[in-house]
Amino acid sequence: MIVSLAGLAILLVVVFMGVPLGFAMMIVGFVGYGFVRGFEPGLIMAGQQILDLAMNYSFSVLPLFILMGVFVAHAALSDDLYDASDKWLGHFKGGLAMATVAACGGFAAISGSSLATAATMAKVAIPAMRKYDYSDSLAAGTLGMLIPPSAAMIVYGILTETDIAKLFIGGIIPGLITVVVYIIVISGVVRVWPHLGPPGHRSSWAERFTSLYKVWGVLVLFLLILGGIFFGVFTPTEAGGIGAVGALAFALGRRKMSWERFYASLIEAASITATIFSVAFGALILNQFVNIAGLPQAMVATIGGFTTPIYAILVILGIYVIMGTVIEGFAIIFLTAPIFVPVVEALGFDLIWFGIVMIMVVEISLITPPIGLNVFVLKSMLPEVPLASIFKGIAPFFAADIMRLMIVVFVPGVVLYLPSLMR
């Protein structure tokens, strides 16, 4: 166990030196494995791990969903999503912030990325909020959430050999809870401090229903993907292909896709996929090292010593929160899933449930100081807003995230009910 902990400490040092995460994990994993078992077996192990993953059919689902998200971004759907949400909610106190949450939910449902959601929706929502004298802190605090299909769910499913389809379906209710809880938080904040979110323009009913016409494709695409998976019509991989084609057709229908944008979309999706693959290769090699060094077994023995299994889960979640203050959220999944999943499985918990819990904690890490990548994405969009103001605005949403996390932890049925109905 000491060897593996030393290896993880060295990994953090190497990453902070600026080495890309994937290559850092490959180096530490290979050297650590060589130190324990020999470098020739280490070379064989590394090559086999890379080949096995590259030939894994299940992993093809990830680039397909990434391509779908890129097509959606190029379709300029975010403007219409926000406009529709604004028409229905903007006239309430804090309504523009509520509209941002609703639009983020719709965009995240078909982009699969919290960071992409924050970056895209900030460009659309912030100018409108400033027009109606919204506080910058409230405006900055409303972006980013957990909505399936999520790239994080795909990665977790592949790393742990968990059913990706059930992960997608299991994330639906927690995602909806997120939207509702965020809107309740906004309502509470503006009730106490009305000046933070004054009401906006009231739209007519005709304008509201007309706005829905522009975003019908979002609902159709979302229902097509998750509905097809839920009823067993197609696999997650097939759903990814259908989603990518559907997003492309949607972009073409909106006349937002040219040959130049199509080519740029393919390059962008390939670049993101290559980055994730490099991290995945590194994670698998590092995992082999920590396994033979005995870290998972030691964790099972240590955490499994708690008299109540749920206490062990809370300790694991505490570790995630601490890690989230210094490590980017996506990287946490690659680093910890192979370590904690055997512990959770040994304690008798459902891995579908734990996958959603893990991803929720990872999402929380994206707004956790001092790193909080979503916060720095917003800062890049709002360079004139002090970082302290952004963190101040996020504080109520951070508290809401902890509350919804506890709901999912102590009421597993929130996650497991829908997957139990699947064919």
Secondary structure, 3 states (H helix, E strand, C coil): CHHHHHHHHHHHHHHHCCCCHHHHHHHHHHHHHHHHHCHHHHHHHHHHHHHHHHCCHHHHHHHHHHHHHHHHHHCCHHHHHHHHHHHHHCCCCCHHHHHHHHHHHHHHHHHCCHHHHHHHHHHHHHHHHHHCCCCHHHHHCCCCCCCCCCHHHHHHHHHHCCCHHHHHHHCHHHHHHHHHHHHHHHHHHHHHCHHHCCCCCCCCHHHHHHHHHHCHHHHHHHHHHHHHHHCCCCCHHHHHHHHHHHHHHHHHHCCCCCHHHHHHHHHHHHHHHHHHHHHHHHHHHHHHHHHHCCHHHHHHHHHCCCCCHHHHHHHHHHHHHHHHCCCCHHHHHHHHHHHHHHHHHHCCCCHHHHHHHHHHHHHHHCCCCCCCHHHHHHHHHCCCCCHHHHHHHHHHHHHHHHHHHHHHHHCCHHHHHHHHCCC
